[in-house]
Amino acid sequence: MAELSLVSGSVGLITLQSPPVNALSAAVRRGIVDTMQRAVSDPKVRSVVICGQNGVFCGGADIREFGSTMTGPPLVPMIHAIEAADKPVVAAIEGSALGGGLELALGCHYRISHAKARLGLPEVTLGLLPAAGGSQRLPRLIGVPAALDLITTGRHVTAAEALKLGFVDQVTDQNTVEAAVQFALSVVGQSLESRRISSLPCPCPVDVDALFEGVMQRVRQSARGAIAPVACVQAVRAAATLPYAQGMQREQELMATLFTSGQARALQYCFFSQRAVSRWSMPSGARWDTCKPKPVTKAAVIGLGTMGRGITVALAQAGLSVVAVETQPQQLKAGQRAVSDMLERAAQRLGVPSAVQGVRYSQELQAVADAHLVIEAVFEDMALKEQLFKQLSSICKPDTLLCTNTSALDIDHLASQTHRPQQVVGMHFFAPAHVMKLLEVVYGPRSAPQAVATAMALGKRMGKVSVAVGNCRGFVGNRMLMPYVEEALFLLEEGATPETVDHALEEFGFPMGVFRMSDLSGLDVGWRVRKAAGLVEPGKMSRVRQGRRYSPLGDLLCEQGRFGQKTGQGWYLYETPGSREARPDPWLHSFLEEYRARQGLVSRRIDSQEVQERCLYALINEGFNILQESIAAGPEDIDMIYVFGYGWPRHRGGPMFYASQVGLPRVLQRLEHYQQLHPDVPHLQPSSLLWRLVSSGSPPIHRWREVIRKPHSAL
Ligand SMILES: CCCCCCCC/C=C\C=C\CC(=O)SCCNC(=O)CCNC(=O)[C@H](O)C(C)(C)COP(=O)(O)OP(=O)(O)OC[C@H]1O[C@@H](n2cnc3c(N)ncnc32)[C@H](O)[C@@H]1OP(=O)(O)O
């Protein structure tokens, strides 16, 4: 898995060979140890170049090995042996040098990088730290502040930035291996003392304590309970304050804690799940690998409200030619200005040409006639959308894909308004659509697999994590959100305040609790949906609607014009309409007390555990129903929707992974407990899939699909 050849008469070329990213598996590590020993002892070899096959240097340690007992030579002594070699060793970096891959390069005496390569220490994103000496070598080479930035964020940098920071010696846009070989020939015989990074002192900032205290405070705040960023700071501190050998010892101790933590398991599950969801399947048996997407170069967006603007930007930035249609002249003008501004700003930030020229604007629906794909983003009103789909069906070419950005309306019903129901899918973006990574691609019973493949491919082109899901009310994300929000409202009725509920959810790791989130997105949004569902009875306080428990609290606030941040009042109070800082609202507290008194409800103290269990287990329970109904193909799909679209803390792996970590019997038992206390709440009734999983011995999450597919009679 690593090959040694002699090139240019005296350079030993070691090539890592482990597709697709030359990860440092046991076999690769064995290969490196073996080829290095041979190169060092071969008198014909005067210098060494290490490169990776197929244009990738190395994607780091083999993450798949982390779940099992590690075998093969360990990384740390392997890298020490490279650094200690008495012949110059040059890393030839193409494609990626990430994690252990960059640590390997830091053990080499020189680093030559291709201009297009990306380098970084992303271990923190996997719940780890750079524990093959990376946390000790990088600060010695580029200084503490820059190393802290790279190690605690895990961000990948370009070769140009790596050169500027000082951890790459030369950048080339020619053949990197040839450049590295020439370089290796030129440094033969030069002293290697100053090239062994571990022997260098760490440039220590003047007030080291103040620096690390400040950084630690910032990191803890943004980590939302994740432990790896904190350990990364501790490891870099060891580099700045201890001799190298002791720093390495600290690095290993910290890694040992992280390595076996549930957070590392969750983050590594997310890494693989993010890639797995692109391998979609439908209940019909259609799959990603048997279905080719249609090429899309011309797209149209209808409606230039907030969503339409973001979608237009995302499409234009992906290189498509876009026509944006808005029938209201004022809205068209405002939309055009907003889209152009967003495109210009992004181009400036990224240093790329602006995509402004790729967008045309029109007031006429006819302008979409030659598009390959149309996405409607008009007001969330079924009658309006029905009318639009009828028109699109006659305006567009027969093979044009017709997509809706609806967040909850019935895709199948919209498809039935057209002469081509097989060409209709949902493309549910999340606001702001050009920023948020998640895209739910929603298929109805009549959607053609090729339509799904095309929407999924387009999502990938826009840089989205696209998840294919079936059609149902709210699809996956919003459907699971309904019981979560309802439980939060019930908790208010029983004695909690918005502050106590939000605090418990933020403590869990959400960036915002349910009530702060509701204030941000606007209480009127849900009110409209509930009105359309016939649930709202103005002025009425009844707590049973359509045969089940209901809380009218949200409706009562909306009736008072309290729509959240935009009106300056919602579940919280804001300084002025539009301002963001939520303050507890004494009016709301007395309103809740009065409400409870009028309903005859006795207020009780509710702790964080109850808030978390009731909100999260209700949401998770709906996830099991979704799996049971094959609306989502597997738990990874649900988890990626929640991580990328709903702020679920990544270090907890997504709701279904979290349930598997808590233990399915425990989740079942707590749901049963709450259901006994609240028998009128259907979403606390444990899902039959949860029962089946528990009675099948609670298999690990990667084996749930076997139980899902098994007929009830086989259990
Ligand atoms: C008791 C304590 C003991 C502790 C002992 C441990 C000591 C360990 C010492 C050091 C540890 C170092 C830690 C690391 O190095 S962790 C790994 C850090 N590296 C990364 O995070 C990079 C991850 N990969 C990527 O970012 C991308 O894959 C990239 C390399 C940029 C290529 O991107 P792209 O071209 O878009 O391709 P894909 O992402 O789709 O990947 C293609 C398939 O390759 C799989 N893959 C990628 N990287 C790895 C890897 N490092 N290990 C295993 N597999 C990897 C990826 O999953 C794709 O396959 P699939 O689609 O089947 O999932």
The ligand as an SDF file (V2000), in Angstrom:
LIG
                    3D

 63 65  0  0  0  0  0  0  0  0999 V2000
   -6.5780    5.3150   22.9830 C   0  0  0  0  0  0  0  0  0  0  0  0
   -6.2550    6.3590   22.0080 C   0  0  0  0  0  0  0  0  0  0  0  0
   -5.6930    5.7870   20.7560 C   0  0  0  0  0  0  0  0  0  0  0  0
   -5.6320    6.8160   19.7230 C   0  0  0  0  0  0  0  0  0  0  0  0
   -4.8720    6.2990   18.5760 C   0  0  0  0  0  0  0  0  0  0  0  0
   -5.1510    7.0800   17.3780 C   0  0  0  0  0  0  0  0  0  0  0  0
   -3.9700    7.8180   16.9000 C   0  0  0  0  0  0  0  0  0  0  0  0
   -4.3780    8.6110   15.7530 C   0  0  0  0  0  0  0  0  0  0  0  0
   -3.4000    9.6170   15.4360 C   0  0  0  0  0  0  0  0  0  0  0  0
   -3.7090   10.5650   14.5840 C   0  0  0  0  0  0  0  0  0  0  0  0
   -5.0740   10.7180   14.1580 C   0  0  0  0  0  0  0  0  0  0  0  0
   -5.3330   11.4720   13.1190 C   0  0  0  0  0  0  0  0  0  0  0  0
   -6.7520   11.7000   12.9030 C   0  0  0  0  0  0  0  0  0  0  0  0
   -7.1400   11.8920   11.4730 C   0  0  0  0  0  0  0  0  0  0  0  0
   -6.3780   11.9980   10.5730 O   0  0  0  0  0  0  0  0  0  0  0  0
   -8.7800   11.8640   11.3030 S   0  0  0  0  0  0  0  0  0  0  0  0
   -8.9850   12.1070    9.5740 C   0  0  0  0  0  0  0  0  0  0  0  0
   -8.8020   13.5170    9.1990 C   0  0  0  0  0  0  0  0  0  0  0  0
   -9.1410   13.6790    7.8330 N   0  0  0  0  0  0  0  0  0  0  0  0
  -10.2910   14.1890    7.4350 C   0  0  0  0  0  0  0  0  0  0  0  0
  -11.1150   14.5830    8.2080 O   0  0  0  0  0  0  0  0  0  0  0  0
  -10.5140   14.2310    5.9460 C   0  0  0  0  0  0  0  0  0  0  0  0
  -11.7880   13.5530    5.6150 C   0  0  0  0  0  0  0  0  0  0  0  0
  -12.0140   13.5310    4.1870 N   0  0  0  0  0  0  0  0  0  0  0  0
  -12.4070   14.6010    3.4910 C   0  0  0  0  0  0  0  0  0  0  0  0
  -12.5240   15.7010    3.9730 O   0  0  0  0  0  0  0  0  0  0  0  0
  -12.7240   14.3670    2.0520 C   0  0  0  0  0  0  0  0  0  0  0  0
  -13.0460   13.0210    1.9010 O   0  0  0  0  0  0  0  0  0  0  0  0
  -11.5820   14.7250    1.0740 C   0  0  0  0  0  0  0  0  0  0  0  0
  -10.2770   14.0370    1.4500 C   0  0  0  0  0  0  0  0  0  0  0  0
  -11.3830   16.2480    1.0550 C   0  0  0  0  0  0  0  0  0  0  0  0
  -12.0000   14.2560   -0.3520 C   0  0  0  0  0  0  0  0  0  0  0  0
  -13.2730   14.8180   -0.6470 O   0  0  0  0  0  0  0  0  0  0  0  0
  -14.1270   14.2780   -1.9010 P   0  0  0  0  0  0  0  0  0  0  0  0
  -13.2500   14.1770   -3.0650 O   0  0  0  0  0  0  0  0  0  0  0  0
  -15.3370   15.1300   -1.9590 O   0  0  0  0  0  0  0  0  0  0  0  0
  -14.5270   12.7930   -1.5340 O   0  0  0  0  0  0  0  0  0  0  0  0
  -15.4810   12.2330   -0.3970 P   0  0  0  0  0  0  0  0  0  0  0  0
  -15.4770   13.1130    0.7780 O   0  0  0  0  0  0  0  0  0  0  0  0
  -16.7910   11.8860   -0.9890 O   0  0  0  0  0  0  0  0  0  0  0  0
  -14.7020   10.9070    0.0290 O   0  0  0  0  0  0  0  0  0  0  0  0
  -14.5820    9.8170   -0.8690 C   0  0  0  0  0  0  0  0  0  0  0  0
  -14.6740    8.5450   -0.0560 C   0  0  0  0  0  0  0  0  0  0  0  0
  -13.5340    8.4640    0.7860 O   0  0  0  0  0  0  0  0  0  0  0  0
  -13.9430    8.2590    2.1190 C   0  0  0  0  0  0  0  0  0  0  0  0
  -12.9570    8.9420    2.9960 N   0  0  0  0  0  0  0  0  0  0  0  0
  -12.5090   10.2030    2.8840 C   0  0  0  0  0  0  0  0  0  0  0  0
  -11.6050   10.4630    3.8370 N   0  0  0  0  0  0  0  0  0  0  0  0
  -11.4850    9.3360    4.5600 C   0  0  0  0  0  0  0  0  0  0  0  0
  -10.6920    8.9730    5.6920 C   0  0  0  0  0  0  0  0  0  0  0  0
   -9.8380    9.8270    6.2610 N   0  0  0  0  0  0  0  0  0  0  0  0
  -10.8410    7.7430    6.1870 N   0  0  0  0  0  0  0  0  0  0  0  0
  -11.6890    6.8490    5.6190 C   0  0  0  0  0  0  0  0  0  0  0  0
  -12.4650    7.1230    4.5410 N   0  0  0  0  0  0  0  0  0  0  0  0
  -12.3600    8.3660    4.0220 C   0  0  0  0  0  0  0  0  0  0  0  0
  -15.3040    8.9000    2.1930 C   0  0  0  0  0  0  0  0  0  0  0  0
  -16.0160    8.3830    3.2750 O   0  0  0  0  0  0  0  0  0  0  0  0
  -15.8980    8.5420    0.8420 C   0  0  0  0  0  0  0  0  0  0  0  0
  -16.3540    7.2090    0.9000 O   0  0  0  0  0  0  0  0  0  0  0  0
  -17.9110    6.8920    1.1230 P   0  0  0  0  0  0  0  0  0  0  0  0
  -18.6590    7.7220    0.1420 O   0  0  0  0  0  0  0  0  0  0  0  0
  -18.0000    5.4400    0.9250 O   0  0  0  0  0  0  0  0  0  0  0  0
  -18.2340    7.2880    2.5220 O   0  0  0  0  0  0  0  0  0  0  0  0
  1  2  1  0
  2  3  1  0
  3  4  1  0
  4  5  1  0
  5  6  1  0
  6  7  1  0
  7  8  1  0
  8  9  1  0
  9 10  2  0
 10 11  1  0
 11 12  2  0
 12 13  1  0
 13 14  1  0
 14 15  2  0
 14 16  1  0
 16 17  1  0
 17 18  1  0
 18 19  1  0
 19 20  1  0
 20 21  2  0
 20 22  1  0
 22 23  1  0
 23 24  1  0
 24 25  1  0
 25 26  2  0
 25 27  1  0
 27 28  1  0
 27 29  1  0
 29 30  1  0
 29 31  1  0
 29 32  1  0
 32 33  1  0
 33 34  1  0
 34 35  2  0
 34 36  1  0
 34 37  1  0
 37 38  1  0
 38 39  2  0
 38 40  1  0
 38 41  1  0
 41 42  1  0
 42 43  1  0
 43 44  1  0
 43 58  1  0
 44 45  1  0
 45 46  1  0
 45 56  1  0
 46 47  1  0
 46 55  1  0
 47 48  2  0
 48 49  1  0
 49 50  1  0
 49 55  2  0
 50 51  1  0
 50 52  2  0
 52 53  1  0
 53 54  2  0
 54 55  1  0
 56 57  1  0
 56 58  1  0
 58 59  1  0
 59 60  1  0
 60 61  2  0
 60 62  1  0
 60 63  1  0
M  END
$$$$
